[in-house]
Amino acid sequence: MNTLTFDNSFVRELPGDALTHRQPRRVTGACYSRVPPVSVSVPGLVVHSREAAALIGLSESDCLTPQFTRVFSGNEQLLGMDPFAMCYGGHQFGNWVGQLGDGRAINLGEVINRQGHRWVLQLKGAGLTPYSRTADGLAVLRSSIREFLCSEAMFHLGVPTTRALSLVTTGEQVVRDMFYDGHPKEEPGAVVCRMAPSFIRFGNFQILAVRNELALLQQLVDYTIKTDFPHLGIPSKETYLQWIRQVCRTTAEMVIHWMRVGFVHGVMNTDNMSILGLTIDYGPYGWLENYDPAWTPNTTDASGRRYCFGNQSGIAHWNLVQLANAIYPLIGEVEPLQESMDVYVDVYTHGWQQMMARKLGFEKYEKETDEDLISDLLDLLPLVETDMTLFFRNLAVVNIPDGAEFSGRDDTSMAPLMEAYYTPEELTPAYKEKMIAWLKRYGVRLTKDGIPSDKRREAMNRVNPKYVLRNYLAQLAIDKAEAGEHGMVKELLEVMRHPYDEQPEKEHFAEKRPEWARNRAGCSMLSCSS
Ligand SMILES: Nc1ncnc2c1ncn2[C@@H]1O[C@H](COP(=O)(O)OP(=O)(O)OP(=O)(O)O)[C@@H](O)[C@H]1O
């Protein structure tokens, strides 16, 4: 632990708040406030990620020392740490809300690992900061398990994400209002240590632009380019445009991955958009169970469905436009910024098509045949409750003979897909006919590619996960952990480490949502107030 090397460039190179107390305040002329984590009474390690630990050179035995638990609960600071909370603003649900900032996240410092890579360590739930507004600066075990498990599950699924190093209980109770019954409840407190090369969000730039702190805005942009986009070279107007184009590209790639695995972020405010295109803030997120583009796990968004599965790409674009507006003063021209936004649309459109082609086992997307084939499938899926994960996983084993035209004469061809339907007994003959007709066209398309079926299955299984962090699984792990039993959190972490592999002993974690969990997938069960 004491061998970690820190290089705290953010606080070294950018101006901080002159005041050091935790009282809520408007922080101007500064990018952060120095604030240490609060100590907790009885820190207890619940789980850690060995892969995340390895990124900063920590071994398994390092993670099991009492010091690891002390440090990542906030009870001890290592030499070289210089804790601070960042100042940022944001658009929430489409409205500018002004200063937000790290209200319960505290950056401990920036570790430089043996490969020379930078990893910022950040505690979430580490106590009050000047940005806490009226809230308590804390996090509960329930939301922390969700954050920890989903960060690591997303990493193993190949989705760009912030990482989770550790989850520690504090030994203290935290009061939370539960949305579903409206009553306050005491819950166990917890702290997650997150890791990312940078935690800068779109909102870090927005707050400076809105306050007309343009010199500081330029300083932050220059710092970001120098630190996280060094290949772009010396900052200039042209570099800023290249930078924004790259942010458009990485953001598009991130959302394409979400669409591939059925992840719904649920709260895509600009303060939750990472400048590195990493998934950040695992709050009211959820996994699509039955394929429904209008589904959102966030019950506070249920009427508008702004952040539902099918809107995620459009919202990411909207958020990028807000970032472009923020850096406009450094560019002074609208047109090149507009062209940069077009990069997003281009990268997303092409990337999404290729992703869908890969999910279906094609070598590459062919507009002529695949455009209709894909959109017809996506029209079919929501007609009856169809589990997205199981449908695509099982599509790989639909029996389509190599090299021969698929006849699709009867519904035996649909057999492997039956597992994906929530109420298979209710499938109407008309629906079956449509699905079989689609499978027939699909078979013809596969024949055109001519990829041997075993190769195709392998390729499909590499993009269509078998295991995702189903909403009800996370909830079961939470229920047990709240009763003091942490085994299922660890077990889920292990399963999610290999989401594309068959794990015969863990088949039950691949099962579709049980009946009891219907309509309880998102915040209605898991309070948004985390
Ligand atoms: N319990 C809390 N105490 C203090 N501030 C909070 C708390 N919960 C949320 N906030 C703050 O409210 C704002 C928006 O909340 P949001 O739910 O997006 O954040 P979060 O889950 O705390 O954090 P992050 O985006 O860092 O993962 C942020 O400024 C956040 O720091």
The ligand as an SDF file (V2000), in Angstrom:
LIG
                    3D

 31 33  0  0  0  0  0  0  0  0999 V2000
  -26.1360   11.7000   -0.4710 N   0  0  0  0  0  0  0  0  0  0  0  0
  -25.6190   12.7390   -1.1140 C   0  0  0  0  0  0  0  0  0  0  0  0
  -24.9410   13.6930   -0.4540 N   0  0  0  0  0  0  0  0  0  0  0  0
  -24.4210   14.7530   -1.0710 C   0  0  0  0  0  0  0  0  0  0  0  0
  -24.5290   14.9750   -2.3820 N   0  0  0  0  0  0  0  0  0  0  0  0
  -25.1840   14.0710   -3.1100 C   0  0  0  0  0  0  0  0  0  0  0  0
  -25.7530   12.9000   -2.5230 C   0  0  0  0  0  0  0  0  0  0  0  0
  -26.3380   12.1780   -3.5100 N   0  0  0  0  0  0  0  0  0  0  0  0
  -26.1270   12.8630   -4.6510 C   0  0  0  0  0  0  0  0  0  0  0  0
  -25.4330   13.9910   -4.4120 N   0  0  0  0  0  0  0  0  0  0  0  0
  -25.0060   14.9920   -5.3950 C   0  0  0  0  0  0  0  0  0  0  0  0
  -26.0940   15.2910   -6.2460 O   0  0  0  0  0  0  0  0  0  0  0  0
  -25.6310   15.5100   -7.5610 C   0  0  0  0  0  0  0  0  0  0  0  0
  -26.3140   14.6270   -8.5580 C   0  0  0  0  0  0  0  0  0  0  0  0
  -26.4720   13.3440   -8.0390 O   0  0  0  0  0  0  0  0  0  0  0  0
  -26.2020   11.9740   -8.7660 P   0  0  0  0  0  0  0  0  0  0  0  0
  -27.2200   11.0560   -8.2820 O   0  0  0  0  0  0  0  0  0  0  0  0
  -25.9940   12.1720  -10.2190 O   0  0  0  0  0  0  0  0  0  0  0  0
  -24.8060   11.6770   -8.1490 O   0  0  0  0  0  0  0  0  0  0  0  0
  -24.1170   10.5500   -7.3200 P   0  0  0  0  0  0  0  0  0  0  0  0
  -24.7400    9.2520   -7.4980 O   0  0  0  0  0  0  0  0  0  0  0  0
  -23.8890   10.9840   -5.9340 O   0  0  0  0  0  0  0  0  0  0  0  0
  -22.7200   10.6910   -7.9320 O   0  0  0  0  0  0  0  0  0  0  0  0
  -21.7680   10.4020   -9.1090 P   0  0  0  0  0  0  0  0  0  0  0  0
  -22.2950   11.1540  -10.2970 O   0  0  0  0  0  0  0  0  0  0  0  0
  -20.5220   10.9700   -8.5410 O   0  0  0  0  0  0  0  0  0  0  0  0
  -21.7430    8.9310   -9.2820 O   0  0  0  0  0  0  0  0  0  0  0  0
  -24.1330   15.3390   -7.5130 C   0  0  0  0  0  0  0  0  0  0  0  0
  -23.6030   16.6120   -7.3060 O   0  0  0  0  0  0  0  0  0  0  0  0
  -23.9340   14.4730   -6.3110 C   0  0  0  0  0  0  0  0  0  0  0  0
  -22.6590   14.6210   -5.7410 O   0  0  0  0  0  0  0  0  0  0  0  0
  1  2  1  0
  2  3  1  0
  2  7  2  0
  3  4  2  0
  4  5  1  0
  5  6  2  0
  6  7  1  0
  6 10  1  0
  7  8  1  0
  8  9  2  0
  9 10  1  0
 10 11  1  0
 11 12  1  0
 11 30  1  0
 12 13  1  0
 13 14  1  0
 13 28  1  0
 14 15  1  0
 15 16  1  0
 16 17  2  0
 16 18  1  0
 16 19  1  0
 19 20  1  0
 20 21  2  0
 20 22  1  0
 20 23  1  0
 23 24  1  0
 24 25  2  0
 24 26  1  0
 24 27  1  0
 28 29  1  0
 28 30  1  0
 30 31  1  0
M  END
$$$$
